[in-house]
Amino acid sequence: MQVFNVEGMTCGHCVRAVTQAVQAQDADAKVTVDLAAKQVSVQSKLERDEISELIKEEGYTVV
């Protein structure tokens, strides 16, 4: 499980955007978003840098 601190997520649309971006590259990925904690947890075969880039491509800041 990889955990990312992500700025800019505020709603269900944000959750769907991040989840779908990761799952488009790894259909079996498990993505959990905690809006209050500003965290995205991902269990995936993708590398950390790949996941981070996918989140950034959706317009969010990985810190």
PQR file of N, CA, C, O and H, with PARSE charges and radii, in Angstrom:
ATOM      1  N   MET A   1       0.851  -1.185   0.000 -0.4000 1.5000
ATOM      2  CA  MET A   1       0.000   0.000   0.000 -0.0000 2.0000
ATOM      3  C   MET A   1       0.891   1.241   0.000  0.5500 1.7000
ATOM      4  O   MET A   1       1.793   1.374   0.827 -0.5500 1.4000
ATOM      5  N   GLN A   2       0.627   2.129  -0.924 -0.4000 1.5000
ATOM      6  CA  GLN A   2       1.359   3.388  -1.013 -0.0000 2.0000
ATOM      7  C   GLN A   2       0.413   4.527  -0.643  0.5500 1.7000
ATOM      8  O   GLN A   2      -0.744   4.546  -1.062 -0.5500 1.4000
ATOM      9  H   GLN A   2      -0.106   2.021  -1.596  0.4000 1.0000
ATOM     10  N   VAL A   3       0.915   5.473   0.144 -0.4000 1.5000
ATOM     11  CA  VAL A   3       0.090   6.589   0.598 -0.0000 2.0000
ATOM     12  C   VAL A   3       0.679   7.885   0.058  0.5500 1.7000
ATOM     13  O   VAL A   3       1.880   8.136   0.161 -0.5500 1.4000
ATOM     14  H   VAL A   3       1.856   5.457   0.484  0.4000 1.0000
ATOM     15  N   PHE A   4      -0.199   8.703  -0.522 -0.4000 1.5000
ATOM     16  CA  PHE A   4       0.203   9.985  -1.100 -0.0000 2.0000
ATOM     17  C   PHE A   4      -0.554  11.101  -0.396  0.5500 1.7000
ATOM     18  O   PHE A   4      -1.756  10.985  -0.156 -0.5500 1.4000
ATOM     19  H   PHE A   4      -1.174   8.499  -0.606  0.4000 1.0000
ATOM     20  N   ASN A   5       0.143  12.176  -0.067 -0.4000 1.5000
ATOM     21  CA  ASN A   5      -0.502  13.382   0.442 -0.0000 2.0000
ATOM     22  C   ASN A   5      -0.812  14.251  -0.765  0.5500 1.7000
ATOM     23  O   ASN A   5       0.085  14.629  -1.518 -0.5500 1.4000
ATOM     24  H   ASN A   5       1.119  12.270  -0.263  0.4000 1.0000
ATOM     25  N   VAL A   6      -2.098  14.565  -0.943 -0.4000 1.5000
ATOM     26  CA  VAL A   6      -2.541  15.243  -2.166 -0.0000 2.0000
ATOM     27  C   VAL A   6      -3.334  16.497  -1.818  0.5500 1.7000
ATOM     28  O   VAL A   6      -4.301  16.441  -1.058 -0.5500 1.4000
ATOM     29  H   VAL A   6      -2.826  14.258  -0.331  0.4000 1.0000
ATOM     30  N   GLU A   7      -2.923  17.613  -2.373 -0.4000 1.5000
ATOM     31  CA  GLU A   7      -3.622  18.885  -2.190 -0.0000 2.0000
ATOM     32  C   GLU A   7      -4.592  19.119  -3.341  0.5500 1.7000
ATOM     33  O   GLU A   7      -4.321  18.737  -4.480 -0.5500 1.4000
ATOM     34  H   GLU A   7      -2.137  17.658  -2.991  0.4000 1.0000
ATOM     35  N   GLY A   8      -5.725  19.750  -3.037 -0.4000 1.5000
ATOM     36  CA  GLY A   8      -6.649  20.187  -4.078 -0.0000 2.0000
ATOM     37  C   GLY A   8      -7.886  19.327  -4.244  0.5500 1.7000
ATOM     38  O   GLY A   8      -8.774  19.684  -5.018 -0.5500 1.4000
ATOM     39  H   GLY A   8      -5.945  20.060  -2.112  0.4000 1.0000
ATOM     40  N   MET A   9      -7.975  18.204  -3.542 -0.4000 1.5000
ATOM     41  CA  MET A   9      -9.162  17.354  -3.654 -0.0000 2.0000
ATOM     42  C   MET A   9     -10.223  17.864  -2.685  0.5500 1.7000
ATOM     43  O   MET A   9      -9.940  18.080  -1.506 -0.5500 1.4000
ATOM     44  H   MET A   9      -7.254  17.914  -2.913  0.4000 1.0000
ATOM     45  N   THR A  10     -11.449  18.057  -3.185 -0.4000 1.5000
ATOM     46  CA  THR A  10     -12.483  18.632  -2.334 -0.0000 2.0000
ATOM     47  C   THR A  10     -13.823  17.903  -2.367  0.5500 1.7000
ATOM     48  O   THR A  10     -14.672  18.148  -1.511 -0.5500 1.4000
ATOM     49  H   THR A  10     -11.679  17.882  -4.142  0.4000 1.0000
ATOM     50  N   CYS A  11     -14.030  17.008  -3.341 -0.4000 1.5000
ATOM     51  CA  CYS A  11     -15.375  16.454  -3.494 -0.0000 2.0000
ATOM     52  C   CYS A  11     -15.351  15.058  -4.131  0.5500 1.7000
ATOM     53  O   CYS A  11     -14.291  14.507  -4.430 -0.5500 1.4000
ATOM     54  H   CYS A  11     -13.340  16.808  -4.037  0.4000 1.0000
ATOM     55  N   GLY A  12     -16.529  14.521  -4.322 -0.4000 1.5000
ATOM     56  CA  GLY A  12     -16.664  13.206  -4.939 -0.0000 2.0000
ATOM     57  C   GLY A  12     -16.104  13.147  -6.349  0.5500 1.7000
ATOM     58  O   GLY A  12     -15.586  12.112  -6.769 -0.5500 1.4000
ATOM     59  H   GLY A  12     -17.389  14.969  -4.079  0.4000 1.0000
ATOM     60  N   HIS A  13     -16.204  14.240  -7.078 -0.4000 1.5000
ATOM     61  CA  HIS A  13     -15.638  14.271  -8.421 -0.0000 2.0000
ATOM     62  C   HIS A  13     -14.134  14.068  -8.368  0.5500 1.7000
ATOM     63  O   HIS A  13     -13.568  13.356  -9.197 -0.5500 1.4000
ATOM     64  H   HIS A  13     -16.626  15.080  -6.737  0.4000 1.0000
ATOM     65  N   CYS A  14     -13.486  14.692  -7.393 -0.4000 1.5000
ATOM     66  CA  CYS A  14     -12.038  14.547  -7.216 -0.0000 2.0000
ATOM     67  C   CYS A  14     -11.682  13.085  -6.934  0.5500 1.7000
ATOM     68  O   CYS A  14     -10.727  12.543  -7.489 -0.5500 1.4000
ATOM     69  H   CYS A  14     -13.945  15.271  -6.718  0.4000 1.0000
ATOM     70  N   VAL A  15     -12.466  12.471  -6.067 -0.4000 1.5000
ATOM     71  CA  VAL A  15     -12.241  11.065  -5.718 -0.0000 2.0000
ATOM     72  C   VAL A  15     -12.344  10.201  -6.972  0.5500 1.7000
ATOM     73  O   VAL A  15     -11.481   9.357  -7.216 -0.5500 1.4000
ATOM     74  H   VAL A  15     -13.242  12.912  -5.616  0.4000 1.0000
ATOM     75  N   ARG A  16     -13.393  10.407  -7.767 -0.4000 1.5000
ATOM     76  CA  ARG A  16     -13.586   9.624  -8.991 -0.0000 2.0000
ATOM     77  C   ARG A  16     -12.459   9.868  -9.992  0.5500 1.7000
ATOM     78  O   ARG A  16     -11.975   8.931 -10.627 -0.5500 1.4000
ATOM     79  H   ARG A  16     -14.093  11.093  -7.569  0.4000 1.0000
ATOM     80  N   ALA A  17     -12.045  11.126 -10.132 -0.4000 1.5000
ATOM     81  CA  ALA A  17     -10.996  11.457 -11.103 -0.0000 2.0000
ATOM     82  C   ALA A  17      -9.698  10.733 -10.773  0.5500 1.7000
ATOM     83  O   ALA A  17      -9.070  10.147 -11.655 -0.5500 1.4000
ATOM     84  H   ALA A  17     -12.439  11.887  -9.616  0.4000 1.0000
ATOM     85  N   VAL A  18      -9.297  10.771  -9.513 -0.4000 1.5000
ATOM     86  CA  VAL A  18      -8.049  10.126  -9.094 -0.0000 2.0000
ATOM     87  C   VAL A  18      -8.183   8.605  -9.214  0.5500 1.7000
ATOM     88  O   VAL A  18      -7.284   7.937  -9.725 -0.5500 1.4000
ATOM     89  H   VAL A  18      -9.807  11.247  -8.797  0.4000 1.0000
ATOM     90  N   THR A  19      -9.298   8.069  -8.745 -0.4000 1.5000
ATOM     91  CA  THR A  19      -9.514   6.620  -8.793 -0.0000 2.0000
ATOM     92  C   THR A  19      -9.491   6.116 -10.227  0.5500 1.7000
ATOM     93  O   THR A  19      -8.823   5.126 -10.524 -0.5500 1.4000
ATOM     94  H   THR A  19     -10.029   8.612  -8.330  0.4000 1.0000
ATOM     95  N   GLN A  20     -10.213   6.784 -11.119 -0.4000 1.5000
ATOM     96  CA  GLN A  20     -10.285   6.351 -12.509 -0.0000 2.0000
ATOM     97  C   GLN A  20      -8.948   6.502 -13.222  0.5500 1.7000
ATOM     98  O   GLN A  20      -8.612   5.684 -14.078 -0.5500 1.4000
ATOM     99  H   GLN A  20     -10.756   7.589 -10.878  0.4000 1.0000
ATOM    100  N   ALA A  21      -8.182   7.531 -12.886 -0.4000 1.5000
ATOM    101  CA  ALA A  21      -6.874   7.730 -13.514 -0.0000 2.0000
ATOM    102  C   ALA A  21      -5.945   6.566 -13.192  0.5500 1.7000
ATOM    103  O   ALA A  21      -5.244   6.065 -14.071 -0.5500 1.4000
ATOM    104  H   ALA A  21      -8.455   8.196 -12.190  0.4000 1.0000
ATOM    105  N   VAL A  22      -5.939   6.138 -11.938 -0.4000 1.5000
ATOM    106  CA  VAL A  22      -5.080   5.019 -11.540 -0.0000 2.0000
ATOM    107  C   VAL A  22      -5.598   3.715 -12.132  0.5500 1.7000
ATOM    108  O   VAL A  22      -4.822   2.923 -12.666 -0.5500 1.4000
ATOM    109  H   VAL A  22      -6.508   6.546 -11.224  0.4000 1.0000
ATOM    110  N   GLN A  23      -6.900   3.488 -12.041 -0.4000 1.5000
ATOM    111  CA  GLN A  23      -7.465   2.232 -12.525 -0.0000 2.0000
ATOM    112  C   GLN A  23      -7.428   2.112 -14.040  0.5500 1.7000
ATOM    113  O   GLN A  23      -7.537   1.005 -14.566 -0.5500 1.4000
ATOM    114  H   GLN A  23      -7.531   4.132 -11.607  0.4000 1.0000
ATOM    115  N   ALA A  24      -7.280   3.214 -14.751 -0.4000 1.5000
ATOM    116  CA  ALA A  24      -7.133   3.152 -16.204 -0.0000 2.0000
ATOM    117  C   ALA A  24      -5.801   2.498 -16.584  0.5500 1.7000
ATOM    118  O   ALA A  24      -5.680   1.892 -17.649 -0.5500 1.4000
ATOM    119  H   ALA A  24      -7.192   4.114 -14.323  0.4000 1.0000
ATOM    120  N   GLN A  25      -4.804   2.626 -15.703 -0.4000 1.5000
ATOM    121  CA  GLN A  25      -3.488   2.041 -15.942 -0.0000 2.0000
ATOM    122  C   GLN A  25      -3.325   0.677 -15.272  0.5500 1.7000
ATOM    123  O   GLN A  25      -2.522  -0.144 -15.716 -0.5500 1.4000
ATOM    124  H   GLN A  25      -4.902   3.118 -14.838  0.4000 1.0000
ATOM    125  N   ASP A  26      -4.086   0.437 -14.207 -0.4000 1.5000
ATOM    126  CA  ASP A  26      -4.064  -0.838 -13.489 -0.0000 2.0000
ATOM    127  C   ASP A  26      -5.482  -1.119 -13.012  0.5500 1.7000
ATOM    128  O   ASP A  26      -5.906  -0.638 -11.961 -0.5500 1.4000
ATOM    129  H   ASP A  26      -4.739   1.103 -13.846  0.4000 1.0000
ATOM    130  N   ALA A  27      -6.212  -1.909 -13.805 -0.4000 1.5000
ATOM    131  CA  ALA A  27      -7.621  -2.170 -13.518 -0.0000 2.0000
ATOM    132  C   ALA A  27      -7.841  -2.827 -12.161  0.5500 1.7000
ATOM    133  O   ALA A  27      -8.924  -2.702 -11.588 -0.5500 1.4000
ATOM    134  H   ALA A  27      -5.867  -2.300 -14.659  0.4000 1.0000
ATOM    135  N   ASP A  28      -6.842  -3.518 -11.640 -0.4000 1.5000
ATOM    136  CA  ASP A  28      -6.978  -4.208 -10.365 -0.0000 2.0000
ATOM    137  C   ASP A  28      -6.566  -3.348  -9.169  0.5500 1.7000
ATOM    138  O   ASP A  28      -6.616  -3.807  -8.028 -0.5500 1.4000
ATOM    139  H   ASP A  28      -5.963  -3.620 -12.106  0.4000 1.0000
ATOM    140  N   ALA A  29      -6.165  -2.118  -9.424 -0.4000 1.5000
ATOM    141  CA  ALA A  29      -5.706  -1.238  -8.343 -0.0000 2.0000
ATOM    142  C   ALA A  29      -6.833  -0.957  -7.363  0.5500 1.7000
ATOM    143  O   ALA A  29      -7.991  -0.810  -7.752 -0.5500 1.4000
ATOM    144  H   ALA A  29      -6.125  -1.745 -10.351  0.4000 1.0000
ATOM    145  N   LYS A  30      -6.476  -0.884  -6.090 -0.4000 1.5000
ATOM    146  CA  LYS A  30      -7.417  -0.500  -5.047 -0.0000 2.0000
ATOM    147  C   LYS A  30      -7.027   0.912  -4.610  0.5500 1.7000
ATOM    148  O   LYS A  30      -5.909   1.151  -4.154 -0.5500 1.4000
ATOM    149  H   LYS A  30      -5.535  -1.003  -5.775  0.4000 1.0000
ATOM    150  N   VAL A  31      -7.969   1.837  -4.758 -0.4000 1.5000
ATOM    151  CA  VAL A  31      -7.699   3.242  -4.455 -0.0000 2.0000
ATOM    152  C   VAL A  31      -8.673   3.703  -3.373  0.5500 1.7000
ATOM    153  O   VAL A  31      -9.886   3.539  -3.504 -0.5500 1.4000
ATOM    154  H   VAL A  31      -8.878   1.643  -5.128  0.4000 1.0000
ATOM    155  N   THR A  32      -8.128   4.281  -2.304 -0.4000 1.5000
ATOM    156  CA  THR A  32      -8.939   4.825  -1.225 -0.0000 2.0000
ATOM    157  C   THR A  32      -8.544   6.284  -1.036  0.5500 1.7000
ATOM    158  O   THR A  32      -7.364   6.604  -0.887 -0.5500 1.4000
ATOM    159  H   THR A  32      -7.143   4.415  -2.198  0.4000 1.0000
ATOM    160  N   VAL A  33      -9.552   7.171  -1.044 -0.4000 1.5000
ATOM    161  CA  VAL A  33      -9.290   8.598  -0.889 -0.0000 2.0000
ATOM    162  C   VAL A  33      -9.923   9.080   0.416  0.5500 1.7000
ATOM    163  O   VAL A  33     -11.100   8.835   0.681 -0.5500 1.4000
ATOM    164  H   VAL A  33     -10.510   6.911  -1.166  0.4000 1.0000
ATOM    165  N   ASP A  34      -9.123   9.765   1.218 -0.4000 1.5000
ATOM    166  CA  ASP A  34      -9.602  10.384   2.459 -0.0000 2.0000
ATOM    167  C   ASP A  34      -9.499  11.899   2.251  0.5500 1.7000
ATOM    168  O   ASP A  34      -8.428  12.487   2.405 -0.5500 1.4000
ATOM    169  H   ASP A  34      -8.167   9.965   1.002  0.4000 1.0000
ATOM    170  N   LEU A  35     -10.628  12.517   1.898 -0.4000 1.5000
ATOM    171  CA  LEU A  35     -10.625  13.953   1.601 -0.0000 2.0000
ATOM    172  C   LEU A  35     -10.206  14.779   2.817  0.5500 1.7000
ATOM    173  O   LEU A  35      -9.453  15.742   2.677 -0.5500 1.4000
ATOM    174  H   LEU A  35     -11.498  12.039   1.772  0.4000 1.0000
ATOM    175  N   ALA A  36     -10.680  14.419   3.995 -0.4000 1.5000
ATOM    176  CA  ALA A  36     -10.366  15.192   5.198 -0.0000 2.0000
ATOM    177  C   ALA A  36      -8.870  15.164   5.513  0.5500 1.7000
ATOM    178  O   ALA A  36      -8.298  16.171   5.929 -0.5500 1.4000
ATOM    179  H   ALA A  36     -11.292  13.636   4.109  0.4000 1.0000
ATOM    180  N   ALA A  37      -8.248  14.013   5.311 -0.4000 1.5000
ATOM    181  CA  ALA A  37      -6.818  13.876   5.611 -0.0000 2.0000
ATOM    182  C   ALA A  37      -5.950  14.259   4.412  0.5500 1.7000
ATOM    183  O   ALA A  37      -4.726  14.324   4.518 -0.5500 1.4000
ATOM    184  H   ALA A  37      -8.712  13.195   4.973  0.4000 1.0000
ATOM    185  N   LYS A  38      -6.598  14.512   3.268 -0.4000 1.5000
ATOM    186  CA  LYS A  38      -5.891  14.838   2.026 -0.0000 2.0000
ATOM    187  C   LYS A  38      -4.916  13.730   1.640  0.5500 1.7000
ATOM    188  O   LYS A  38      -3.775  13.984   1.256 -0.5500 1.4000
ATOM    189  H   LYS A  38      -7.593  14.460   3.182  0.4000 1.0000
ATOM    190  N   GLN A  39      -5.407  12.473   1.756 -0.4000 1.5000
ATOM    191  CA  GLN A  39      -4.559  11.333   1.443 -0.0000 2.0000
ATOM    192  C   GLN A  39      -5.218  10.398   0.450  0.5500 1.7000
ATOM    193  O   GLN A  39      -6.431  10.185   0.463 -0.5500 1.4000
ATOM    194  H   GLN A  39      -6.335  12.267   2.068  0.4000 1.0000
ATOM    195  N   VAL A  40      -4.368   9.840  -0.419 -0.4000 1.5000
ATOM    196  CA  VAL A  40      -4.790   8.817  -1.364 -0.0000 2.0000
ATOM    197  C   VAL A  40      -3.943   7.584  -1.076  0.5500 1.7000
ATOM    198  O   VAL A  40      -2.714   7.647  -1.098 -0.5500 1.4000
ATOM    199  H   VAL A  40      -3.383  10.013  -0.430  0.4000 1.0000
ATOM    200  N   SER A  41      -4.606   6.462  -0.806 -0.4000 1.5000
ATOM    201  CA  SER A  41      -3.918   5.198  -0.578 -0.0000 2.0000
ATOM    202  C   SER A  41      -4.152   4.314  -1.795  0.5500 1.7000
ATOM    203  O   SER A  41      -5.282   4.163  -2.258 -0.5500 1.4000
ATOM    204  H   SER A  41      -5.604   6.410  -0.789  0.4000 1.0000
ATOM    205  N   VAL A  42      -3.074   3.734  -2.307 -0.4000 1.5000
ATOM    206  CA  VAL A  42      -3.168   2.942  -3.529 -0.0000 2.0000
ATOM    207  C   VAL A  42      -2.448   1.610  -3.351  0.5500 1.7000
ATOM    208  O   VAL A  42      -1.291   1.557  -2.935 -0.5500 1.4000
ATOM    209  H   VAL A  42      -2.155   3.857  -1.931  0.4000 1.0000
ATOM    210  N   GLN A  43      -3.157   0.546  -3.673 -0.4000 1.5000
ATOM    211  CA  GLN A  43      -2.533  -0.773  -3.748 -0.0000 2.0000
ATOM    212  C   GLN A  43      -2.552  -1.139  -5.223  0.5500 1.7000
ATOM    213  O   GLN A  43      -3.615  -1.356  -5.803 -0.5500 1.4000
ATOM    214  H   GLN A  43      -4.098   0.588  -4.011  0.4000 1.0000
ATOM    215  N   SER A  44      -1.365  -1.208  -5.829 -0.4000 1.5000
ATOM    216  CA  SER A  44      -1.272  -1.366  -7.272 -0.0000 2.0000
ATOM    217  C   SER A  44       0.087  -1.946  -7.655  0.5500 1.7000
ATOM    218  O   SER A  44       1.049  -1.901  -6.888 -0.5500 1.4000
ATOM    219  H   SER A  44      -0.501  -1.032  -5.357  0.4000 1.0000
ATOM    220  N   LYS A  45       0.129  -2.490  -8.869 -0.4000 1.5000
ATOM    221  CA  LYS A  45       1.403  -2.980  -9.417 -0.0000 2.0000
ATOM    222  C   LYS A  45       2.226  -1.820  -9.989  0.5500 1.7000
ATOM    223  O   LYS A  45       3.394  -1.998 -10.335 -0.5500 1.4000
ATOM    224  H   LYS A  45      -0.653  -2.527  -9.492  0.4000 1.0000
ATOM    225  N   LEU A  46       1.617  -0.636 -10.086 -0.4000 1.5000
ATOM    226  CA  LEU A  46       2.315   0.532 -10.630 -0.0000 2.0000
ATOM    227  C   LEU A  46       3.357   1.049  -9.649  0.5500 1.7000
ATOM    228  O   LEU A  46       3.212   0.907  -8.435 -0.5500 1.4000
ATOM    229  H   LEU A  46       0.668  -0.491  -9.805  0.4000 1.0000
ATOM    230  N   GLU A  47       4.407   1.648 -10.192 -0.4000 1.5000
ATOM    231  CA  GLU A  47       5.443   2.246  -9.365 -0.0000 2.0000
ATOM    232  C   GLU A  47       4.925   3.546  -8.735  0.5500 1.7000
ATOM    233  O   GLU A  47       4.002   4.174  -9.255 -0.5500 1.4000
ATOM    234  H   GLU A  47       4.525   1.763 -11.178  0.4000 1.0000
ATOM    235  N   ARG A  48       5.526   3.934  -7.621 -0.4000 1.5000
ATOM    236  CA  ARG A  48       5.118   5.156  -6.909 -0.0000 2.0000
ATOM    237  C   ARG A  48       5.155   6.378  -7.829  0.5500 1.7000
ATOM    238  O   ARG A  48       4.219   7.177  -7.828 -0.5500 1.4000
ATOM    239  H   ARG A  48       6.275   3.424  -7.199  0.4000 1.0000
ATOM    240  N   ASP A  49       6.219   6.529  -8.608 -0.4000 1.5000
ATOM    241  CA  ASP A  49       6.336   7.683  -9.509 -0.0000 2.0000
ATOM    242  C   ASP A  49       5.233   7.696 -10.560  0.5500 1.7000
ATOM    243  O   ASP A  49       4.737   8.762 -10.923 -0.5500 1.4000
ATOM    244  H   ASP A  49       6.979   5.879  -8.609  0.4000 1.0000
ATOM    245  N   GLU A  50       4.847   6.527 -11.048 -0.4000 1.5000
ATOM    246  CA  GLU A  50       3.779   6.442 -12.047 -0.0000 2.0000
ATOM    247  C   GLU A  50       2.454   6.915 -11.453  0.5500 1.7000
ATOM    248  O   GLU A  50       1.724   7.683 -12.080 -0.5500 1.4000
ATOM    249  H   GLU A  50       5.250   5.661 -10.753  0.4000 1.0000
ATOM    250  N   ILE A  51       2.152   6.456 -10.252 -0.4000 1.5000
ATOM    251  CA  ILE A  51       0.900   6.837  -9.596 -0.0000 2.0000
ATOM    252  C   ILE A  51       0.891   8.338  -9.311  0.5500 1.7000
ATOM    253  O   ILE A  51      -0.109   9.017  -9.541 -0.5500 1.4000
ATOM    254  H   ILE A  51       2.745   5.832  -9.743  0.4000 1.0000
ATOM    255  N   SER A  52       2.007   8.844  -8.811 -0.4000 1.5000
ATOM    256  CA  SER A  52       2.125  10.270  -8.525 -0.0000 2.0000
ATOM    257  C   SER A  52       1.867  11.094  -9.782  0.5500 1.7000
ATOM    258  O   SER A  52       1.158  12.099  -9.731 -0.5500 1.4000
ATOM    259  H   SER A  52       2.820   8.293  -8.624  0.4000 1.0000
ATOM    260  N   GLU A  53       2.429  10.681 -10.891 -0.4000 1.5000
ATOM    261  CA  GLU A  53       2.253  11.397 -12.161 -0.0000 2.0000
ATOM    262  C   GLU A  53       0.797  11.357 -12.616  0.5500 1.7000
ATOM    263  O   GLU A  53       0.280  12.353 -13.123 -0.5500 1.4000
ATOM    264  H   GLU A  53       3.005   9.865 -10.933  0.4000 1.0000
ATOM    265  N   LEU A  54       0.142  10.229 -12.443 -0.4000 1.5000
ATOM    266  CA  LEU A  54      -1.270  10.116 -12.822 -0.0000 2.0000
ATOM    267  C   LEU A  54      -2.129  11.077 -12.008  0.5500 1.7000
ATOM    268  O   LEU A  54      -3.043  11.705 -12.543 -0.5500 1.4000
ATOM    269  H   LEU A  54       0.562   9.420 -12.032  0.4000 1.0000
ATOM    270  N   ILE A  55      -1.833  11.191 -10.716 -0.4000 1.5000
ATOM    271  CA  ILE A  55      -2.583  12.122  -9.855 -0.0000 2.0000
ATOM    272  C   ILE A  55      -2.335  13.559 -10.307  0.5500 1.7000
ATOM    273  O   ILE A  55      -3.266  14.361 -10.378 -0.5500 1.4000
ATOM    274  H   ILE A  55      -1.091  10.681 -10.282  0.4000 1.0000
ATOM    275  N   LYS A  56      -1.093  13.881 -10.608 -0.4000 1.5000
ATOM    276  CA  LYS A  56      -0.745  15.231 -11.067 -0.0000 2.0000
ATOM    277  C   LYS A  56      -1.433  15.563 -12.385  0.5500 1.7000
ATOM    278  O   LYS A  56      -1.866  16.696 -12.594 -0.5500 1.4000
ATOM    279  H   LYS A  56      -0.335  13.230 -10.551  0.4000 1.0000
ATOM    280  N   GLU A  57      -1.534  14.580 -13.270 -0.4000 1.5000
ATOM    281  CA  GLU A  57      -2.190  14.805 -14.574 -0.0000 2.0000
ATOM    282  C   GLU A  57      -3.661  15.163 -14.410  0.5500 1.7000
ATOM    283  O   GLU A  57      -4.251  15.794 -15.287 -0.5500 1.4000
ATOM    284  H   GLU A  57      -1.182  13.659 -13.100  0.4000 1.0000
ATOM    285  N   GLU A  58      -4.254  14.760 -13.287 -0.4000 1.5000
ATOM    286  CA  GLU A  58      -5.661  15.106 -13.013 -0.0000 2.0000
ATOM    287  C   GLU A  58      -5.795  16.505 -12.434  0.5500 1.7000
ATOM    288  O   GLU A  58      -6.908  16.985 -12.217 -0.5500 1.4000
ATOM    289  H   GLU A  58      -3.774  14.247 -12.575  0.4000 1.0000
ATOM    290  N   GLY A  59      -4.659  17.169 -12.181 -0.4000 1.5000
ATOM    291  CA  GLY A  59      -4.691  18.547 -11.717 -0.0000 2.0000
ATOM    292  C   GLY A  59      -4.460  18.736 -10.226  0.5500 1.7000
ATOM    293  O   GLY A  59      -4.667  19.830  -9.700 -0.5500 1.4000
ATOM    294  H   GLY A  59      -3.755  16.780 -12.357  0.4000 1.0000
ATOM    295  N   TYR A  60      -4.034  17.687  -9.541 -0.4000 1.5000
ATOM    296  CA  TYR A  60      -3.819  17.771  -8.099 -0.0000 2.0000
ATOM    297  C   TYR A  60      -2.321  17.823  -7.795  0.5500 1.7000
ATOM    298  O   TYR A  60      -1.499  17.424  -8.620 -0.5500 1.4000
ATOM    299  H   TYR A  60      -3.866  16.798  -9.968  0.4000 1.0000
ATOM    300  N   THR A  61      -1.980  18.310  -6.624 -0.4000 1.5000
ATOM    301  CA  THR A  61      -0.592  18.454  -6.213 -0.0000 2.0000
ATOM    302  C   THR A  61      -0.240  17.359  -5.225  0.5500 1.7000
ATOM    303  O   THR A  61      -0.859  17.243  -4.168 -0.5500 1.4000
ATOM    304  H   THR A  61      -2.648  18.634  -5.954  0.4000 1.0000
ATOM    305  N   VAL A  62       0.755  16.556  -5.571 -0.4000 1.5000
ATOM    306  CA  VAL A  62       1.249  15.524  -4.658 -0.0000 2.0000
ATOM    307  C   VAL A  62       2.392  16.152  -3.863  0.5500 1.7000
ATOM    308  O   VAL A  62       3.380  16.619  -4.430 -0.5500 1.4000
ATOM    309  H   VAL A  62       1.258  16.649  -6.430  0.4000 1.0000
ATOM    310  N   VAL A  63       2.233  16.153  -2.529 -0.4000 1.5000
ATOM    311  CA  VAL A  63       3.254  16.775  -1.675 -0.0000 2.0000
ATOM    312  C   VAL A  63       4.025  15.732  -0.887  0.5500 1.7000
ATOM    313  O   VAL A  63       4.921  16.077  -0.118 -0.5500 1.4000
ATOM    314  H   VAL A  63       1.431  15.774  -2.069  0.4000 1.0000
TER
END
